[in-house]
């Protein structure tokens, strides 16, 4: 019994070490991408450089999606991200990729409105059909959402949630804004 517990502890420690090594390898790879596109060595990359960094990693995003991602992770509102923000962005994209791939069962690289509703549920959002259709039309092409559109949509929803939470100080799930507040919200989300 003691040997069995000892073996289990050893195996668990080995798994943890492997995970830490994999995480370190990923971080090193991402640092290479980041440094490759950070031509001025400022320690920050903008949306154009982000586009190149993702291209290095085989992730093809539109300039618009890269801009949305920069705005989501740029906490200082400089128009650029540092490596830690880039790393968080990469993890966010991978989390959203899991939701997308779970519903893209035919591996077509796109999802329809019904699959979009399911993917959003996996990502923590539940919307009525009229909102799903509006999002599908706004972020998709011919009622189809491709992975790039999906990431843009998720970045938009994350930013919208953050703004909403700033206004929902009582955490009721409802906010009241005047016209000036609406202008501020729309400017922030642009």
matplotlib code that plots the C-alpha trace (Angstrom):
import matplotlib.pyplot as plt

x = [0.0, 2.8, 4.6, 1.4, 0.9, 4.6, 4.4, 1.3, 3.0, 6.0, 3.8, 2.0, 5.2, 6.5, 3.3, 3.6, 7.2, 6.3, 3.5, 5.9, 8.4, 5.8, 4.6, 8.2, 8.7, 5.5, 6.6, 10.0, 8.4, 6.0, 8.9, 10.7, 7.6, 7.2, 10.9, 11.0, 8.3, 9.4, 11.8, 12.4, 13.0, 10.6, 9.1, 5.7, 4.0, 1.2, -1.6, 0.6, 3.4, 0.8, -0.4, 3.2, 3.7, 0.6, 1.7, 4.9, 2.8, 0.5, -2.5, -3.9, -6.0, -7.3, -5.9, -9.3, -9.2, -5.6, -6.7, -9.6, -7.2, -4.8, -7.6, -8.7, -5.3, -3.8, -4.5, -2.5, -4.4, -1.1, -2.2, 0.3, 0.9, 3.9, 5.0, 2.9, -0.2, 0.7, 1.0, -2.5, -3.8, -2.4, -4.0, -7.4, -7.2, -6.5, -9.4, -11.8, -10.4, -11.5, -15.1, -15.0, -13.6, -16.0, -18.9, -17.2, -17.7, -17.3, -13.9, -15.1, -13.4, -16.7, -19.8, -23.4, -25.8, -27.0, -23.4, -22.5, -25.1, -23.5, -20.0, -21.0, -22.5, -19.2, -17.5, -19.9, -22.5, -26.2, -28.1, -31.6, -31.9, -32.3, -28.9, -27.3, -28.5, -27.3, -23.9, -23.8, -24.6, -22.3, -19.2, -19.9, -20.2, -23.5, -24.5, -21.3, -18.6, -15.0, -12.4, -11.0, -14.6, -15.0, -12.0, -13.1, -16.5, -15.1, -12.7, -15.7, -17.8, -15.0, -14.5, -18.3, -18.6, -15.8, -17.5, -20.8, -19.3, -17.8, -21.4, -23.1, -21.6, -24.4, -23.8, -27.5, -27.0, -28.7, -27.4, -28.9, -27.0, -27.8, -26.8, -23.4, -22.8, -23.9, -21.4, -18.6, -19.5, -19.6, -16.4, -14.6, -15.9, -15.0]
y = [0.0, 2.4, 1.6, 2.2, 5.7, 6.5, 5.4, 7.5, 10.5, 10.0, 9.7, 12.9, 14.8, 13.6, 14.7, 18.1, 18.4, 17.5, 20.1, 22.7, 21.8, 22.0, 25.3, 26.6, 25.4, 27.1, 30.3, 30.1, 29.6, 32.5, 34.7, 33.9, 34.9, 38.1, 39.1, 38.3, 40.9, 43.4, 45.1, 48.2, 46.0, 48.2, 45.2, 45.9, 44.9, 46.6, 45.1, 45.0, 43.2, 40.9, 39.9, 38.9, 37.1, 35.0, 34.3, 32.9, 30.5, 29.5, 31.5, 33.7, 36.5, 39.5, 43.0, 43.8, 40.8, 41.6, 45.2, 43.8, 41.5, 44.3, 46.4, 43.5, 42.8, 46.3, 47.3, 50.5, 51.6, 52.2, 50.4, 47.6, 44.7, 43.4, 39.8, 38.9, 40.4, 38.5, 35.3, 35.8, 36.6, 33.3, 31.4, 33.2, 32.2, 28.6, 28.5, 29.9, 27.4, 24.6, 26.0, 26.4, 23.0, 21.3, 22.4, 22.3, 18.5, 18.2, 20.1, 22.5, 25.5, 27.3, 27.2, 28.2, 30.1, 27.0, 25.9, 29.5, 29.3, 26.1, 27.5, 30.6, 28.4, 26.6, 30.0, 31.1, 33.1, 32.3, 34.6, 34.5, 33.6, 37.2, 38.1, 35.0, 35.9, 39.5, 38.4, 35.8, 38.6, 41.1, 38.9, 36.2, 35.9, 34.6, 33.3, 31.4, 32.1, 31.2, 30.9, 34.4, 35.8, 33.7, 35.1, 38.7, 38.0, 36.5, 39.5, 41.9, 40.0, 40.0, 43.8, 44.3, 42.2, 44.2, 47.6, 46.2, 45.1, 48.6, 50.1, 47.2, 48.3, 46.4, 43.2, 43.0, 42.1, 45.3, 48.8, 52.2, 54.7, 58.1, 59.2, 60.4, 57.0, 55.2, 57.4, 56.5, 52.8, 52.8, 54.8, 52.3, 49.3, 50.9]
z = [0.0, 0.9, -2.4, -4.3, -2.8, -3.3, -7.0, -7.5, -5.9, -8.2, -11.3, -10.3, -9.8, -13.2, -14.9, -13.2, -14.3, -17.9, -17.9, -16.6, -19.3, -22.0, -20.7, -20.7, -24.2, -25.4, -23.6, -25.3, -28.7, -28.2, -27.1, -30.3, -32.3, -30.3, -30.5, -34.3, -35.0, -32.3, -34.7, -32.6, -29.5, -27.5, -25.7, -27.3, -30.5, -32.3, -34.4, -37.6, -35.7, -34.1, -37.5, -38.4, -35.1, -35.6, -39.2, -37.7, -35.8, -38.6, -37.3, -40.0, -38.6, -40.4, -39.5, -37.9, -35.7, -34.6, -33.8, -31.6, -29.8, -29.1, -27.7, -25.5, -24.0, -24.1, -20.5, -20.7, -23.9, -25.8, -29.0, -28.3, -26.0, -24.1, -24.0, -20.9, -22.6, -25.8, -23.8, -22.2, -25.7, -27.1, -24.2, -24.8, -28.5, -27.6, -25.2, -27.8, -30.3, -28.1, -28.1, -31.9, -32.6, -30.3, -32.5, -35.9, -36.0, -39.7, -39.6, -42.2, -40.5, -40.1, -38.0, -38.7, -36.4, -34.5, -33.9, -32.9, -30.1, -28.9, -29.1, -27.2, -24.5, -24.2, -23.8, -21.1, -23.1, -23.5, -25.9, -27.4, -31.1, -32.3, -30.7, -32.1, -35.6, -35.2, -34.1, -37.0, -39.5, -38.0, -37.6, -40.2, -43.9, -45.3, -41.8, -41.5, -38.9, -39.7, -37.1, -37.6, -37.3, -34.1, -32.5, -33.4, -32.0, -28.7, -28.3, -28.8, -26.3, -23.7, -24.1, -24.0, -20.8, -19.2, -20.0, -18.8, -15.5, -15.0, -15.2, -13.3, -9.9, -8.0, -10.0, -10.9, -14.6, -15.6, -16.3, -16.9, -19.0, -20.4, -23.9, -22.7, -21.1, -24.3, -26.3, -23.9, -24.2, -28.0, -28.2, -25.9, -28.0, -31.3]

ax = plt.figure().add_subplot(projection="3d")
ax.plot(x, y, z, "-o")
ax.set_aspect("equal")
plt.show()
